[in-house]
Amino acid sequence: MYQYTDFDRQFVRQRAAQFRDQLERNLAGVLTDDDFRPLRLQNGWYVQRHAPMLRVAVPYGELSSRQLRQLARIAREYDVVEDGPFKGQGGFGHFTTRQNLQYNWIPLKKAADVMDLLAEVDMHGIQTSGNCIRNITSDALAGIAPDEIVDPRPYAEILRQWSTLHPEFAFLPRKFKIAITGATEDRAATAWHDIGLHVLKNAAGEVGFRVLVGGGMGRTPVVATEIAAFVPWQQILVFIEAIVRVYNRFGRRDNMYKARIKILVKAEGQAFIDAVQAEFQAILQRDVDGDRHLIPQAELDRVAACFPLPAGLTAADADALPAGDGSPAYQRWLQRNVHAHRLPGYRAVTLSYKRVGQAPGDATADQLDAAAELVERFSLGESRVTHDQNLLLPWVRASELPAVYAEAKRLGLSTPNIGLLTDMIACPGGDFCALANARSLPLAAAITERYQDLDELDDLGDIDLHISGCINSCGHHHSGHIGVLGVDKDGSEWYQVTLGGSDGSRLSGGSVAGKVIGPSFAADEIADAVEAVIDTYRTQRSGAAERFIDTVRRIGLDPFKQAANAVRRSTAAA
């Protein structure tokens, strides 16, 4: 994983000191709340429904065991409500779909202390909020995936350093998100981002980027448009600068709901692409030195050297998977939670943070500490936050899989459900977020409780269930095979169901937005409606091997819509 330089550490600690000064002036009444708001947002501090929320940046998802322990300490000592109606709440972090970690209960008066603790372990909240270029995300298997063409992490880090506090892009029309992958399988959901980057090689073996622009969810789900099939890697910062300059110049600022770049790309079409190409060429032509805006080979080499193979990596004994305890549960875990690796004798292992009694993506202080122990013992000190709100161990020796399973099972992190129905994505929803129209977590809990039979989950196979508490789509409901969106009707919680979405997987047909099936469902109907959809799949699939998404696309939405509507009618009759 990336190794901080002395400059990196100085930068982050100075930023923490600046934030402390800003916070102290705000608490003293010298700096008004309105003046403080953009400053705290630029450091990841929101004010949510009940308390402040901190979003901690985890660039391209990489976390060391030392960082996990510090995050556990913050959860245990700072993310706790000490009095009032919510006394006792907190004590956990929440993994997000953009590979960050959030806290929901840290009082603002302790915010500067938390930023200092983060800086101690090379972490921060810079640009995890605000109308700027946000945290750069990537494939959780970056650097280790067998299908990887080029490791995207050095390029992601160059992008992160270039975009951090960029003076021209600090106040864009709206937030701006970039995802990057270097593999043939898009596990970074690139087409759902403002900019999606695919690192690849051309026929001559040269490295470059396929560039997608204008993806996004929210009120208007849009799949990104390819605007360049191959940009040489040396020129990628220039090309991205051209994109963001055009967006900064022409993006809507009069209506926040139409301010994302996806609206500009959709409205202007080829004119947008032409403007980007013109700006791209203009930057290159103004560069009198010929390479001032390009990434030098020496800089790529410098950053790539900050991603050494982990200390302790040795030739593995064997590549075969050990029999372990021979139990069906262990075999299921090998099938679902253990992933192929580019190095013989190694595997990647996903720890599942989806179980009864715990919201998807939540990790208690004890679980974060326990994960740090697993990371140190079995993954050479490194872990990755996944797009699906789990934690991945990227450097596990195949021979140690039985021991990893035993420890994960003891900690309640071994559920063999990765990719299955209960491995759902869900935003915090109305329980925490001031923007939400409905709660996400009670629905996630109800479905998790209904589908605890592992034989049944295996029989149902791959199903991506995504739940959002509002149209902002933090739960990525548009890209779920089954998507659920919370909506407000006269002050009551209602839910829409979409079917047929995909986040980018080739097996699921690439990036596709799901379609709504009928009117919304009341809060006490929605779990039954989802179950009716699943039961319809069970009866309509052409065989055990046909996946849910394939059945939906083969037979269309009507059978599922009829089954779900029957739930509404039966509820009304009762």
C-alpha positions as CSV (number, residue, x, y, z in Angstrom):
1,M,0.0,0.0,0.0
2,Y,1.0,3.6,-0.4
3,Q,3.8,4.7,1.9
4,Y,3.5,8.3,3.1
5,T,6.5,10.6,2.5
6,D,7.7,13.3,5.0
7,F,6.0,15.9,2.8
8,D,2.7,13.9,3.0
9,R,2.9,13.8,6.8
10,Q,3.7,17.4,7.2
11,F,0.9,18.4,4.8
12,V,-1.8,16.3,6.7
13,R,-0.6,17.5,10.2
14,Q,-0.6,21.1,9.1
15,R,-4.1,20.7,7.8
16,A,-5.2,19.2,11.1
17,A,-3.7,22.2,12.9
18,Q,-5.5,24.6,10.6
19,F,-8.8,22.8,11.3
20,R,-8.2,23.1,15.1
21,D,-7.7,26.8,14.8
22,Q,-10.9,27.1,12.7
23,L,-12.9,25.0,15.1
24,E,-11.7,27.0,18.2
25,R,-12.6,30.3,16.5
26,N,-16.0,28.9,15.6
27,L,-16.7,27.6,19.1
28,A,-15.6,31.0,20.5
29,G,-18.1,32.8,18.3
30,V,-15.4,34.5,16.3
31,L,-16.0,32.5,13.1
32,T,-19.7,32.3,12.3
33,D,-21.4,28.9,11.5
34,D,-21.9,30.1,7.9
35,D,-18.2,30.9,7.5
36,F,-17.1,27.7,9.3
37,R,-19.4,25.5,7.2
38,P,-17.3,25.3,4.0
39,L,-14.1,24.8,6.1
40,R,-15.5,21.9,8.1
41,L,-17.0,20.3,4.9
42,Q,-13.6,20.5,3.2
43,N,-12.3,18.4,6.1
44,G,-15.1,15.8,6.0
45,W,-17.4,17.1,8.8
46,Y,-21.1,17.2,8.1
47,V,-24.0,18.0,10.5
48,Q,-26.5,15.2,10.2
49,R,-29.9,14.5,11.7
50,H,-28.8,13.9,15.3
51,A,-25.1,14.7,15.4
52,P,-22.0,15.6,13.4
53,M,-20.8,13.0,10.9
54,L,-17.1,12.6,9.9
55,R,-16.2,11.0,6.6
56,V,-12.6,9.7,6.7
57,A,-10.8,9.5,3.4
58,V,-9.5,6.0,2.5
59,P,-7.9,6.6,-0.9
60,Y,-8.5,3.6,-3.2
61,G,-9.6,1.7,-0.1
62,E,-6.2,0.8,1.4
63,L,-6.0,0.5,5.2
64,S,-3.1,-0.7,7.3
65,S,-3.5,-2.6,10.6
66,R,-2.1,0.4,12.4
67,Q,-4.8,2.6,10.8
68,L,-7.5,0.1,11.7
69,R,-6.5,0.2,15.3
70,Q,-6.6,4.0,15.3
71,L,-10.1,4.0,13.7
72,A,-11.1,1.5,16.5
73,R,-9.8,3.9,19.1
74,I,-11.7,6.8,17.6
75,A,-14.9,4.7,17.5
76,R,-14.5,3.6,21.1
77,E,-13.4,6.9,22.7
78,Y,-14.9,9.6,20.6
79,D,-17.9,8.2,18.6
80,V,-20.0,7.8,21.8
81,V,-23.1,9.8,23.0
82,E,-22.5,10.6,26.6
83,D,-25.9,12.1,27.5
84,G,-29.3,13.2,26.1
85,P,-31.9,11.0,24.3
86,F,-29.3,9.1,22.4
87,K,-27.0,8.3,25.3
88,G,-25.0,5.2,24.6
89,Q,-25.3,5.3,20.8
90,G,-22.2,5.1,18.7
91,G,-19.0,3.2,19.1
92,F,-18.7,2.1,15.4
93,G,-17.5,3.1,12.0
94,H,-19.4,2.6,8.7
95,F,-17.7,1.5,5.5
96,T,-19.1,3.3,2.5
97,T,-19.5,2.3,-1.2
98,R,-16.8,4.9,-2.0
99,Q,-14.3,3.0,0.2
100,N,-14.3,5.6,3.0
101,L,-15.2,5.2,6.6
102,Q,-17.8,7.4,8.5
103,Y,-18.6,8.1,12.1
104,N,-22.0,9.3,13.1
105,W,-21.8,10.4,16.7
106,I,-18.6,12.4,17.3
107,P,-19.4,15.8,19.0
108,L,-18.0,18.7,17.1
109,K,-16.1,20.0,20.2
110,K,-13.9,16.9,19.9
111,A,-13.4,17.1,16.1
112,A,-10.0,18.6,16.2
113,D,-8.7,15.9,18.6
114,V,-10.0,13.3,16.1
115,M,-8.2,15.0,13.2
116,D,-5.0,14.9,15.2
117,L,-5.4,11.2,15.8
118,L,-6.1,10.5,12.1
119,A,-3.0,12.5,11.2
120,E,-0.9,10.4,13.5
121,V,-1.6,7.4,11.2
122,D,-1.4,9.2,7.9
123,M,-5.2,9.8,7.5
124,H,-7.5,12.7,7.1
125,G,-10.9,13.9,5.8
126,I,-9.7,16.3,3.2
127,Q,-12.1,16.6,0.2
128,T,-14.5,13.9,1.4
129,S,-17.1,16.5,1.1
130,G,-17.8,19.8,-0.8
131,N,-18.0,20.7,-4.4
132,C,-14.5,19.4,-5.3
133,I,-12.8,16.3,-6.6
134,R,-13.6,13.7,-3.9
135,N,-11.7,10.6,-2.8
136,I,-10.3,8.6,-5.7
137,T,-11.7,5.0,-5.7
138,S,-10.5,1.9,-7.3
139,D,-10.9,-1.9,-7.5
140,A,-10.4,-3.5,-4.1
141,L,-8.3,-6.2,-5.8
142,A,-6.0,-3.6,-7.4
143,G,-2.5,-4.8,-7.6
144,I,-3.4,-8.5,-7.0
145,A,-6.2,-9.4,-9.4
146,P,-5.3,-12.1,-12.0
147,D,-7.3,-10.2,-14.7
148,E,-5.4,-6.9,-14.1
149,I,-3.6,-5.3,-17.1
150,V,-2.0,-2.5,-15.2
151,D,-1.9,-1.7,-11.5
152,P,-4.1,1.5,-11.2
153,R,-2.9,2.5,-7.7
154,P,0.1,4.7,-8.7
155,Y,-2.1,6.6,-11.2
156,A,-4.8,6.9,-8.5
157,E,-2.3,8.4,-6.1
158,I,-1.0,10.8,-8.7
159,L,-4.6,11.9,-9.3
160,R,-5.1,12.3,-5.6
161,Q,-2.1,14.5,-5.1
162,W,-2.8,16.6,-8.2
163,S,-6.5,17.2,-7.2
164,T,-6.0,17.8,-3.5
165,L,-6.6,21.5,-2.8
166,H,-6.4,22.3,-6.5
167,P,-7.1,26.0,-6.6
168,E,-9.1,25.9,-9.8
169,F,-11.3,23.0,-8.8
170,A,-12.1,23.7,-5.1
171,F,-15.5,25.2,-5.9
172,L,-17.0,23.2,-8.8
173,P,-20.7,23.4,-9.6
174,R,-21.2,20.2,-7.7
175,K,-19.2,17.3,-6.1
176,F,-17.0,15.3,-8.5
177,K,-16.1,11.7,-8.2
178,I,-13.4,9.7,-10.1
179,A,-13.0,5.9,-10.2
180,I,-10.2,3.9,-11.8
181,T,-9.6,0.3,-12.7
182,G,-6.8,-1.6,-14.4
183,A,-8.6,-4.9,-14.8
184,T,-10.7,-6.5,-17.5
185,E,-13.6,-6.9,-15.1
186,D,-14.9,-3.5,-13.8
187,R,-15.1,-3.9,-10.1
188,A,-14.9,-0.1,-9.5
189,A,-18.3,0.7,-11.1
190,T,-16.5,3.3,-13.2
191,A,-19.4,4.1,-15.5
192,W,-21.4,5.4,-12.5
193,H,-18.8,8.1,-11.8
194,D,-18.3,11.7,-13.1
195,I,-15.1,10.3,-14.6
196,G,-14.3,6.6,-15.0
197,L,-10.8,5.6,-16.0
198,H,-9.7,2.2,-17.4
199,V,-5.9,1.7,-17.5
200,L,-5.1,-0.5,-20.5
201,K,-2.5,-1.2,-23.1
202,N,-2.8,-0.6,-26.9
203,A,-1.7,-3.0,-29.6
204,A,1.9,-1.7,-29.3
205,G,1.9,-2.4,-25.5
206,E,1.8,1.3,-24.5
207,V,-0.1,2.2,-21.4
208,G,-3.0,4.6,-21.6
209,F,-6.5,5.4,-20.4
210,R,-10.0,4.8,-21.7
211,V,-12.0,7.8,-20.4
212,L,-15.7,7.8,-19.5
213,V,-17.4,11.0,-18.4
214,G,-20.8,11.9,-17.1
215,G,-22.0,8.9,-15.0
216,G,-24.0,9.3,-11.9
217,M,-27.1,8.3,-10.0
218,G,-29.4,10.7,-8.0
219,R,-32.6,12.0,-9.6
220,T,-31.4,11.2,-13.1
221,P,-29.4,8.0,-13.4
222,V,-26.9,8.2,-16.3
223,V,-24.3,5.8,-17.5
224,A,-21.1,7.5,-18.4
225,T,-20.1,8.2,-22.1
226,E,-16.8,7.2,-23.5
227,I,-15.1,10.4,-24.8
228,A,-11.6,8.9,-25.4
229,A,-10.6,5.4,-26.3
230,F,-6.9,5.9,-25.5
231,V,-5.1,8.8,-23.8
232,P,-1.4,8.1,-23.2
233,W,-0.7,7.9,-19.5
234,Q,1.7,10.9,-19.6
235,Q,-1.2,13.1,-20.8
236,I,-4.0,11.9,-18.5
237,L,-3.8,14.8,-16.0
238,V,-4.0,17.2,-18.9
239,F,-7.1,15.4,-20.3
240,I,-8.8,15.4,-16.9
241,E,-7.9,19.0,-16.4
242,A,-9.6,19.8,-19.7
243,I,-12.8,17.9,-18.6
244,V,-13.0,19.6,-15.3
245,R,-12.3,23.1,-16.8
246,V,-15.1,22.6,-19.3
247,Y,-17.4,21.5,-16.5
248,N,-16.4,24.4,-14.3
249,R,-17.1,26.8,-17.1
250,F,-20.4,25.5,-18.4
251,G,-21.9,23.4,-15.5
252,R,-25.2,24.6,-14.0
253,R,-24.8,26.7,-10.9
254,D,-28.3,28.0,-10.7
255,N,-29.9,24.6,-9.8
256,M,-28.1,22.1,-7.6
257,Y,-30.3,19.3,-9.0
258,K,-28.9,20.0,-12.5
259,A,-25.4,20.8,-11.5
260,R,-23.6,17.4,-11.9
261,I,-21.5,16.9,-15.0
262,K,-23.8,14.2,-16.2
263,I,-26.5,16.8,-16.9
264,L,-24.0,18.8,-19.0
265,V,-22.8,15.8,-20.9
266,K,-26.3,14.6,-21.6
267,A,-27.5,18.1,-22.7
268,E,-24.5,19.0,-24.9
269,G,-23.5,15.6,-26.3
270,Q,-20.9,15.8,-29.0
271,A,-20.5,19.6,-28.2
272,F,-19.2,18.7,-24.8
273,I,-16.7,16.2,-26.2
274,D,-15.5,18.7,-28.8
275,A,-15.0,21.4,-26.1
276,V,-13.0,18.9,-24.0
277,Q,-10.8,18.0,-27.0
278,A,-10.3,21.7,-27.8
279,E,-9.3,22.6,-24.2
280,F,-7.0,19.5,-24.1
281,Q,-5.2,20.6,-27.2
282,A,-5.0,24.2,-26.0
283,I,-3.4,23.2,-22.8
284,L,-0.8,21.2,-24.6
285,Q,-0.1,24.0,-27.1
286,R,0.3,26.6,-24.3
287,D,2.9,24.3,-22.7
288,V,6.0,26.0,-24.1
289,D,8.3,23.6,-22.4
290,G,6.7,20.7,-24.1
291,D,6.1,18.5,-21.0
292,R,5.2,20.8,-18.1
293,H,1.7,19.4,-17.8
294,L,2.7,15.8,-18.5
295,I,3.5,13.2,-16.0
296,P,7.3,12.5,-16.2
297,Q,8.5,8.9,-16.1
298,A,10.5,9.9,-13.0
299,E,7.3,11.0,-11.2
300,L,5.5,7.8,-12.1
301,D,8.5,5.8,-10.9
302,R,8.6,7.8,-7.6
303,V,5.0,7.2,-6.8
304,A,5.0,3.6,-7.9
305,A,7.9,3.0,-5.5
306,C,5.6,4.0,-2.7
307,F,3.6,0.8,-3.4
308,P,6.2,-1.8,-2.6
309,L,5.2,-5.4,-2.1
310,P,4.5,-5.9,1.6
311,A,7.3,-6.8,3.9
312,G,7.3,-10.5,4.6
313,L,6.0,-11.6,1.2
314,T,7.7,-14.9,0.4
315,A,7.2,-17.7,-2.0
316,A,4.2,-19.7,-0.9
317,D,4.3,-23.4,-0.1
318,A,1.5,-24.4,-2.5
319,D,-1.3,-23.0,-4.5
320,A,-3.9,-25.7,-3.6
321,L,-6.7,-24.8,-1.2
322,P,-6.4,-26.7,2.1
323,A,-9.3,-28.9,3.2
324,G,-9.7,-27.1,6.5
325,D,-12.3,-28.6,8.8
326,G,-14.1,-30.1,5.8
327,S,-17.4,-28.6,6.9
328,P,-20.0,-27.4,4.3
329,A,-19.7,-23.9,5.9
330,Y,-16.0,-23.8,5.2
331,Q,-16.5,-25.0,1.6
332,R,-19.1,-22.3,1.1
333,W,-16.6,-19.7,2.6
334,L,-13.9,-20.8,0.1
335,Q,-16.3,-20.5,-2.7
336,R,-17.8,-17.1,-1.7
337,N,-15.3,-15.2,0.4
338,V,-11.9,-16.4,-1.0
339,H,-10.7,-14.9,-4.3
340,A,-8.0,-15.7,-6.9
341,H,-4.7,-13.9,-6.7
342,R,-2.1,-13.0,-9.3
343,L,0.6,-14.6,-7.1
344,P,0.6,-18.4,-6.9
345,G,0.0,-19.6,-3.3
346,Y,-1.9,-16.5,-2.2
347,R,-5.5,-15.6,-2.0
348,A,-7.6,-12.5,-1.1
349,V,-10.3,-13.0,1.6
350,T,-13.4,-10.9,2.2
351,L,-14.5,-10.4,5.8
352,S,-18.3,-10.0,5.7
353,Y,-19.7,-7.1,7.6
354,K,-23.3,-8.2,6.9
355,R,-25.1,-10.1,9.7
356,V,-28.2,-10.1,11.8
357,G,-28.3,-7.2,14.3
358,Q,-25.7,-5.1,12.5
359,A,-26.3,-2.5,9.7
360,P,-24.5,-3.3,6.4
361,G,-21.0,-1.8,6.5
362,D,-21.0,-1.1,10.2
363,A,-17.9,-2.2,12.2
364,T,-17.8,-1.8,16.0
365,A,-14.6,-0.7,17.7
366,D,-14.0,-4.3,18.8
367,Q,-14.5,-5.5,15.3
368,L,-12.1,-3.0,13.9
369,D,-9.5,-4.0,16.5
370,A,-10.1,-7.7,15.7
371,A,-9.8,-6.9,11.9
372,A,-6.4,-5.3,12.6
373,E,-5.3,-8.5,14.4
374,L,-6.3,-10.6,11.4
375,V,-4.6,-8.1,9.0
376,E,-1.4,-8.3,10.9
377,R,-1.4,-12.1,11.3
378,F,-2.6,-13.1,7.9
379,S,-2.4,-10.2,5.4
380,L,1.0,-8.7,5.9
381,G,-0.5,-5.6,7.6
382,E,-2.8,-4.5,4.7
383,S,-6.5,-4.5,4.1
384,R,-8.9,-2.9,1.6
385,V,-12.4,-1.4,2.0
386,T,-14.6,-2.8,-0.8
387,H,-17.3,-1.1,-2.9
388,D,-19.8,-3.5,-1.2
389,Q,-19.0,-2.2,2.3
390,N,-16.8,-5.1,3.4
391,L,-13.2,-5.5,4.3
392,L,-10.7,-7.5,2.2
393,L,-7.5,-9.1,3.2
394,P,-5.3,-9.0,0.0
395,W,-2.2,-11.0,1.0
396,V,-3.4,-14.3,2.5
397,R,-1.3,-17.4,2.0
398,A,-3.4,-20.3,0.7
399,S,-2.0,-22.6,3.4
400,E,-3.3,-20.3,6.1
401,L,-6.9,-20.2,4.9
402,P,-8.2,-22.6,7.6
403,A,-6.7,-20.5,10.3
404,V,-8.2,-17.3,8.8
405,Y,-11.6,-19.0,8.6
406,A,-11.4,-20.1,12.2
407,E,-10.6,-16.6,13.4
408,A,-13.1,-14.9,11.1
409,K,-15.8,-17.3,12.3
410,R,-14.9,-16.6,16.0
411,L,-15.3,-12.9,15.3
412,G,-18.6,-13.2,13.4
413,L,-17.0,-12.1,10.1
414,S,-17.0,-15.4,8.1
415,T,-20.6,-15.4,6.7
416,P,-20.2,-17.0,3.3
417,N,-22.5,-14.6,1.6
418,I,-20.3,-12.4,-0.7
419,G,-22.3,-11.6,-3.8
420,L,-25.5,-13.2,-2.4
421,L,-28.7,-11.5,-1.3
422,T,-27.7,-10.6,2.2
423,D,-24.4,-9.1,1.1
424,M,-26.5,-6.0,0.4
425,I,-25.4,-2.4,0.1
426,A,-27.4,0.1,2.2
427,C,-26.9,3.8,3.1
428,P,-27.4,4.9,6.7
429,G,-30.8,6.4,5.6
430,G,-33.2,8.2,7.8
431,D,-31.8,6.9,11.1
432,F,-28.8,9.3,10.6
433,C,-29.0,11.3,7.4
434,A,-30.8,14.7,7.4
435,L,-31.5,14.3,3.6
436,A,-33.1,10.9,3.8
437,N,-36.8,10.5,3.1
438,A,-37.0,7.0,4.7
439,R,-35.0,4.6,6.8
440,S,-32.8,2.0,5.0
441,L,-31.5,0.0,8.0
442,P,-34.8,-1.5,9.2
443,L,-35.5,-2.9,5.7
444,A,-31.9,-4.2,5.5
445,A,-32.4,-5.9,8.9
446,A,-35.8,-7.4,7.9
447,I,-34.4,-9.0,4.7
448,T,-31.3,-10.2,6.4
449,E,-33.4,-11.9,9.1
450,R,-35.6,-13.6,6.5
451,Y,-32.7,-15.1,4.5
452,Q,-30.5,-16.7,7.0
453,D,-30.6,-20.2,5.5
454,L,-27.3,-20.6,3.7
455,D,-28.7,-23.4,1.5
456,E,-31.5,-21.1,0.4
457,L,-29.0,-18.2,-0.3
458,D,-26.8,-20.5,-2.3
459,D,-29.8,-21.7,-4.3
460,L,-30.8,-18.1,-5.1
461,G,-27.3,-17.3,-6.2
462,D,-25.9,-14.0,-7.2
463,I,-28.3,-11.1,-6.3
464,D,-27.2,-7.5,-5.8
465,L,-29.6,-5.8,-3.5
466,H,-29.0,-2.0,-3.0
467,I,-31.0,0.2,-0.7
468,S,-31.0,4.1,-0.6
469,G,-32.9,6.2,1.9
470,C,-33.4,9.1,-0.6
471,I,-32.9,10.1,-4.2
472,N,-29.3,11.0,-3.6
473,S,-28.6,7.3,-4.1
474,C,-25.8,6.8,-1.6
475,G,-27.0,3.2,-1.5
476,H,-26.6,2.9,-5.3
477,H,-30.1,1.5,-5.7
478,H,-30.1,2.3,-9.4
479,S,-27.3,-0.3,-10.0
480,G,-28.8,-3.1,-7.9
481,H,-30.3,-6.2,-9.5
482,I,-32.9,-5.2,-7.0
483,G,-33.0,-1.6,-6.0
484,V,-35.0,0.0,-3.2
485,L,-35.5,3.8,-2.9
486,G,-37.0,5.5,0.1
487,V,-39.5,8.2,-0.8
488,D,-41.7,10.6,1.2
489,K,-45.5,10.6,0.9
490,D,-47.2,13.2,3.2
491,G,-44.6,12.6,5.9
492,S,-44.7,8.8,5.7
493,E,-42.0,6.4,4.6
494,W,-42.6,4.7,1.3
495,Y,-40.4,2.7,-1.0
496,Q,-39.9,2.2,-4.8
497,V,-38.5,-1.0,-6.2
498,T,-36.3,-1.1,-9.3
499,L,-35.2,-4.2,-11.1
500,G,-32.4,-5.0,-13.7
501,G,-29.7,-2.7,-12.6
502,S,-26.0,-3.5,-12.7
503,D,-22.9,-1.7,-11.4
504,G,-20.6,-2.7,-14.3
505,S,-20.0,-6.4,-14.2
506,R,-19.7,-8.1,-17.6
507,L,-21.7,-11.0,-16.2
508,S,-24.5,-8.6,-15.4
509,G,-24.4,-6.9,-18.8
510,G,-22.2,-3.9,-17.9
511,S,-23.6,-0.7,-16.3
512,V,-27.4,-0.5,-16.5
513,A,-29.9,1.5,-14.5
514,G,-32.8,-0.5,-13.0
515,K,-36.4,0.2,-13.9
516,V,-39.2,1.0,-11.4
517,I,-41.9,-1.6,-11.1
518,G,-45.1,0.1,-10.2
519,P,-46.2,2.5,-7.5
520,S,-44.3,2.7,-4.2
521,F,-44.8,0.4,-1.2
522,A,-45.6,1.3,2.4
523,A,-42.9,0.6,5.0
524,D,-44.8,-2.5,6.3
525,E,-45.1,-3.9,2.7
526,I,-41.7,-3.4,1.2
527,A,-39.9,-6.5,2.7
528,D,-42.8,-8.7,1.5
529,A,-42.6,-7.1,-1.9
530,V,-38.9,-7.9,-2.2
531,E,-39.6,-11.4,-1.1
532,A,-42.4,-11.7,-3.8
533,V,-39.9,-10.6,-6.4
534,I,-37.4,-13.2,-5.3
535,D,-40.0,-15.9,-5.2
536,T,-41.0,-15.0,-8.7
537,Y,-37.4,-15.5,-9.8
538,R,-37.4,-18.9,-8.1
539,T,-40.4,-20.1,-10.1
540,Q,-39.5,-18.5,-13.4
541,R,-35.9,-19.2,-13.8
542,S,-35.0,-21.7,-16.6
543,G,-32.8,-23.7,-14.3
544,A,-30.6,-23.6,-11.2
545,A,-27.8,-22.0,-13.2
546,E,-29.7,-19.0,-14.4
547,R,-29.0,-16.0,-12.3
548,F,-31.6,-13.5,-11.1
549,I,-30.5,-10.7,-13.4
550,D,-30.6,-13.0,-16.4
551,T,-34.1,-14.2,-15.5
552,V,-35.3,-10.6,-15.2
553,R,-33.9,-9.7,-18.6
554,R,-35.3,-12.9,-20.3
555,I,-38.9,-12.6,-19.1
556,G,-39.2,-8.9,-18.5
557,L,-40.6,-6.9,-15.6
558,D,-44.3,-7.7,-15.7
559,P,-44.2,-11.0,-13.8
560,F,-42.2,-9.4,-11.0
561,K,-44.4,-6.3,-11.0
562,Q,-47.6,-8.5,-10.7
563,A,-46.1,-10.4,-7.8
564,A,-45.1,-7.3,-6.0
565,N,-48.4,-5.6,-6.6
566,A,-50.2,-8.6,-5.1
567,V,-48.5,-7.9,-1.8
568,R,-49.9,-4.4,-1.9
569,R,-53.4,-5.6,-2.6
570,S,-53.3,-8.3,0.1
571,T,-52.0,-5.7,2.6
572,A,-54.8,-3.3,1.7
573,A,-57.4,-6.2,2.0
574,A,-56.1,-7.1,5.4
